[in-house]
Amino acid sequence: MSTQVILPRIMQVGENASQEVPTVLASLGCQRPLIITDKMMVQLGYVDRLKDTLVGHKIAADVFADTVPEPTVGSIQAGVDKARQGDYDSIIALGGGSPIDSAKAIAILAKHGGEMRDYKFPRQVIESGLPIIAVPTTAGTGSEVTRFTIITDETCDEKMLCVGIGFMPVAALIDYRLTLSLPPRTTADTGLDALTHAIEAYVSKKGNPYSDSQALSAMRLIGPHLRRAYHQGTDREAREAMMLGSTLAGVAFSNASVALVHGMSRPIGAHFHVPHGLSNAMLLPSVTAFSLSAAAERYADCARAIGVAGEQDTTDGANRKLLDELKALNDELQVPTPEQFGIERQRFFEVMPSMAEQALASGSPGNNPRVPDADEIVEIYRQLW
């Protein structure tokens, strides 16, 4: 059985990689980019720096900076309108997962029209949109190297998973220096998101030798460096390891799949506006405990890759250490429970059945080593509270 591996055509990795945008544009034959980003990237000066770099190569770029965390159908519409009305030949997606996910959706809709729901999974989007150069500024989502985007339909609080080679950026510029200013909360949420990607890709039923190698490499980088990046944001070695680990984790799950954590996480984000990485972090220990028995050796491999277990540990012993580590990470990185996040208890319990149905409908739980039914998902949500 063979595996199709899909990657960006160009990947530039390392310090100052982001300064290679003009070179990459030239290699693609593009001269008229639209920068898609958010207001924080403008405030931090990243957008002006990028524009200055482009001007130095006689390239003028317009900016759409109105993307929002957890992008919605409504939030991307102005970007779609701008991309359609301008004579743009490419998109530079600058920011975390939300600007990059927004850019992916805008690139397709601007070129091919329709509504986001038209591109929802199980449709495989093979059409090419405007070429995207992704420049991530967080170490977490891996969106710069994935063939996925997630856009919320705010009319029904559904996070729509959209899949296909058409959403893969043409280029990804992985520059850890852009993460040095990240605050601890964002560092924690995005780092735990990346760890979830790596673990889920490795235990997924769609895992394969290629994705396994990327997932294990990602865990070896993230395990020893996440706490360091959280506590000391200027630790360049930790930041570089987290950035590469996040990208490798993205490669892993894009070429395997995510599983139950992500399936259950998306409805929490849609209903209660919990950031994606944070809802993943809330769920990771509980879902791992639920799934361990169905992939014990695989989870033990994860414990060893993260660095909390050694070869001398038995499978059971390694898995106990893995669960202890996931809980300890959440404690140290101050991951709240739904209650601590401020979610209203009655509302949470009322929507648990519909969240369970939405999780199952996403398809992700079917990739989990232990596939739950709706009642089991509701019980995990209940324990999460």
NORJOTA-V331259 format. One record per residue. N is the residue number from 1. RES is the residue in one letter. NEAR is the number of other C-alpha atoms within 8 Angstrom. Layout:
# NORJOTA-V331259
n->N res->RES near->NEAR
n->N res->RES near->NEAR
This chain:
# NORJOTA-V331259
n->1 res->M near->2
n->2 res->S near->3
n->3 res->T near->5
n->4 res->Q near->5
n->5 res->V near->5
n->6 res->I near->9
n->7 res->L near->8
n->8 res->P near->11
n->9 res->R near->7
n->10 res->I near->7
n->11 res->M near->9
n->12 res->Q near->10
n->13 res->V near->9
n->14 res->G near->9
n->15 res->E near->7
n->16 res->N near->8
n->17 res->A near->11
n->18 res->S near->9
n->19 res->Q near->8
n->20 res->E near->10
n->21 res->V near->10
n->22 res->P near->11
n->23 res->T near->7
n->24 res->V near->9
n->25 res->L near->10
n->26 res->A near->9
n->27 res->S near->7
n->28 res->L near->6
n->29 res->G near->6
n->30 res->C near->10
n->31 res->Q near->10
n->32 res->R near->11
n->33 res->P near->13
n->34 res->L near->13
n->35 res->I near->13
n->36 res->I near->17
n->37 res->T near->16
n->38 res->D near->13
n->39 res->K near->9
n->40 res->M near->6
n->41 res->M near->12
n->42 res->V near->12
n->43 res->Q near->7
n->44 res->L near->7
n->45 res->G near->8
n->46 res->Y near->9
n->47 res->V near->10
n->48 res->D near->8
n->49 res->R near->8
n->50 res->L near->9
n->51 res->K near->10
n->52 res->D near->8
n->53 res->T near->10
n->54 res->L near->13
n->55 res->V near->9
n->56 res->G near->7
n->57 res->H near->7
n->58 res->K near->6
n->59 res->I near->10
n->60 res->A near->10
n->61 res->A near->10
n->62 res->D near->7
n->63 res->V near->8
n->64 res->F near->12
n->65 res->A near->10
n->66 res->D near->9
n->67 res->T near->15
n->68 res->V near->9
n->69 res->P near->7
n->70 res->E near->11
n->71 res->P near->15
n->72 res->T near->10
n->73 res->V near->11
n->74 res->G near->7
n->75 res->S near->11
n->76 res->I near->13
n->77 res->Q near->9
n->78 res->A near->8
n->79 res->G near->12
n->80 res->V near->12
n->81 res->D near->9
n->82 res->K near->9
n->83 res->A near->13
n->84 res->R near->9
n->85 res->Q near->6
n->86 res->G near->6
n->87 res->D near->7
n->88 res->Y near->9
n->89 res->D near->10
n->90 res->S near->13
n->91 res->I near->15
n->92 res->I near->12
n->93 res->A near->15
n->94 res->L near->15
n->95 res->G near->14
n->96 res->G near->10
n->97 res->G near->13
n->98 res->S near->12
n->99 res->P near->17
n->100 res->I near->17
n->101 res->D near->14
n->102 res->S near->14
n->103 res->A near->12
n->104 res->K near->13
n->105 res->A near->13
n->106 res->I near->13
n->107 res->A near->15
n->108 res->I near->15
n->109 res->L near->13
n->110 res->A near->13
n->111 res->K near->9
n->112 res->H near->7
n->113 res->G near->7
n->114 res->G near->6
n->115 res->E near->7
n->116 res->M near->10
n->117 res->R near->6
n->118 res->D near->6
n->119 res->Y near->11
n->120 res->K near->11
n->121 res->F near->10
n->122 res->P near->6
n->123 res->R near->9
n->124 res->Q near->10
n->125 res->V near->11
n->126 res->I near->7
n->127 res->E near->7
n->128 res->S near->9
n->129 res->G near->12
n->130 res->L near->11
n->131 res->P near->11
n->132 res->I near->14
n->133 res->I near->14
n->134 res->A near->13
n->135 res->V near->14
n->136 res->P near->17
n->137 res->T near->11
n->138 res->T near->15
n->139 res->A near->17
n->140 res->G near->15
n->141 res->T near->13
n->142 res->G near->15
n->143 res->S near->12
n->144 res->E near->15
n->145 res->V near->14
n->146 res->T near->14
n->147 res->R near->14
n->148 res->F near->13
n->149 res->T near->13
n->150 res->I near->10
n->151 res->I near->16
n->152 res->T near->13
n->153 res->D near->11
n->154 res->E near->10
n->155 res->T near->5
n->156 res->C near->5
n->157 res->D near->10
n->158 res->E near->11
n->159 res->K near->12
n->160 res->M near->11
n->161 res->L near->11
n->162 res->C near->15
n->163 res->V near->15
n->164 res->G near->12
n->165 res->I near->12
n->166 res->G near->11
n->167 res->F near->16
n->168 res->M near->15
n->169 res->P near->16
n->170 res->V near->10
n->171 res->A near->14
n->172 res->A near->15
n->173 res->L near->15
n->174 res->I near->15
n->175 res->D near->15
n->176 res->Y near->14
n->177 res->R near->10
n->178 res->L near->9
n->179 res->T near->11
n->180 res->L near->11
n->181 res->S near->7
n->182 res->L near->9
n->183 res->P near->7
n->184 res->P near->10
n->185 res->R near->8
n->186 res->T near->9
n->187 res->T near->13
n->188 res->A near->11
n->189 res->D near->12
n->190 res->T near->14
n->191 res->G near->15
n->192 res->L near->13
n->193 res->D near->15
n->194 res->A near->17
n->195 res->L near->14
n->196 res->T near->12
n->197 res->H near->14
n->198 res->A near->17
n->199 res->I near->12
n->200 res->E near->14
n->201 res->A near->19
n->202 res->Y near->14
n->203 res->V near->12
n->204 res->S near->14
n->205 res->K near->7
n->206 res->K near->8
n->207 res->G near->13
n->208 res->N near->8
n->209 res->P near->6
n->210 res->Y near->7
n->211 res->S near->15
n->212 res->D near->12
n->213 res->S near->9
n->214 res->Q near->13
n->215 res->A near->17
n->216 res->L near->12
n->217 res->S near->11
n->218 res->A near->16
n->219 res->M near->16
n->220 res->R near->12
n->221 res->L near->13
n->222 res->I near->16
n->223 res->G near->11
n->224 res->P near->10
n->225 res->H near->12
n->226 res->L near->12
n->227 res->R near->9
n->228 res->R near->11
n->229 res->A near->15
n->230 res->Y near->12
n->231 res->H near->7
n->232 res->Q near->7
n->233 res->G near->14
n->234 res->T near->8
n->235 res->D near->10
n->236 res->R near->10
n->237 res->E near->6
n->238 res->A near->11
n->239 res->R near->16
n->240 res->E near->11
n->241 res->A near->11
n->242 res->M near->15
n->243 res->M near->15
n->244 res->L near->14
n->245 res->G near->16
n->246 res->S near->17
n->247 res->T near->15
n->248 res->L near->13
n->249 res->A near->18
n->250 res->G near->17
n->251 res->V near->14
n->252 res->A near->19
n->253 res->F near->16
n->254 res->S near->12
n->255 res->N near->11
n->256 res->A near->12
n->257 res->S near->14
n->258 res->V near->14
n->259 res->A near->14
n->260 res->L near->14
n->261 res->V near->14
n->262 res->H near->11
n->263 res->G near->15
n->264 res->M near->14
n->265 res->S near->13
n->266 res->R near->12
n->267 res->P near->14
n->268 res->I near->12
n->269 res->G near->14
n->270 res->A near->13
n->271 res->H near->7
n->272 res->F near->7
n->273 res->H near->8
n->274 res->V near->9
n->275 res->P near->9
n->276 res->H near->11
n->277 res->G near->13
n->278 res->L near->13
n->279 res->S near->13
n->280 res->N near->14
n->281 res->A near->14
n->282 res->M near->13
n->283 res->L near->12
n->284 res->L near->11
n->285 res->P near->11
n->286 res->S near->10
n->287 res->V near->11
n->288 res->T near->9
n->289 res->A near->8
n->290 res->F near->8
n->291 res->S near->11
n->292 res->L near->10
n->293 res->S near->7
n->294 res->A near->7
n->295 res->A near->11
n->296 res->A near->11
n->297 res->E near->7
n->298 res->R near->9
n->299 res->Y near->13
n->300 res->A near->14
n->301 res->D near->8
n->302 res->C near->13
n->303 res->A near->14
n->304 res->R near->12
n->305 res->A near->13
n->306 res->I near->13
n->307 res->G near->10
n->308 res->V near->11
n->309 res->A near->13
n->310 res->G near->8
n->311 res->E near->6
n->312 res->Q near->4
n->313 res->D near->9
n->314 res->T near->7
n->315 res->T near->9
n->316 res->D near->9
n->317 res->G near->8
n->318 res->A near->15
n->319 res->N near->13
n->320 res->R near->8
n->321 res->K near->11
n->322 res->L near->14
n->323 res->L near->11
n->324 res->D near->8
n->325 res->E near->9
n->326 res->L near->10
n->327 res->K near->9
n->328 res->A near->8
n->329 res->L near->9
n->330 res->N near->12
n->331 res->D near->8
n->332 res->E near->7
n->333 res->L near->10
n->334 res->Q near->6
n->335 res->V near->10
n->336 res->P near->9
n->337 res->T near->9
n->338 res->P near->10
n->339 res->E near->10
n->340 res->Q near->7
n->341 res->F near->7
n->342 res->G near->6
n->343 res->I near->10
n->344 res->E near->7
n->345 res->R near->7
n->346 res->Q near->6
n->347 res->R near->8
n->348 res->F near->9
n->349 res->F near->8
n->350 res->E near->7
n->351 res->V near->8
n->352 res->M near->11
n->353 res->P near->10
n->354 res->S near->7
n->355 res->M near->11
n->356 res->A near->13
n->357 res->E near->9
n->358 res->Q near->11
n->359 res->A near->16
n->360 res->L near->12
n->361 res->A near->6
n->362 res->S near->10
n->363 res->G near->9
n->364 res->S near->14
n->365 res->P near->16
n->366 res->G near->10
n->367 res->N near->14
n->368 res->N near->15
n->369 res->P near->10
n->370 res->R near->9
n->371 res->V near->9
n->372 res->P near->9
n->373 res->D near->6
n->374 res->A near->10
n->375 res->D near->9
n->376 res->E near->8
n->377 res->I near->11
n->378 res->V near->11
n->379 res->E near->8
n->380 res->I near->10
n->381 res->Y near->9
n->382 res->R near->9
n->383 res->Q near->7
n->384 res->L near->10
n->385 res->W near->7
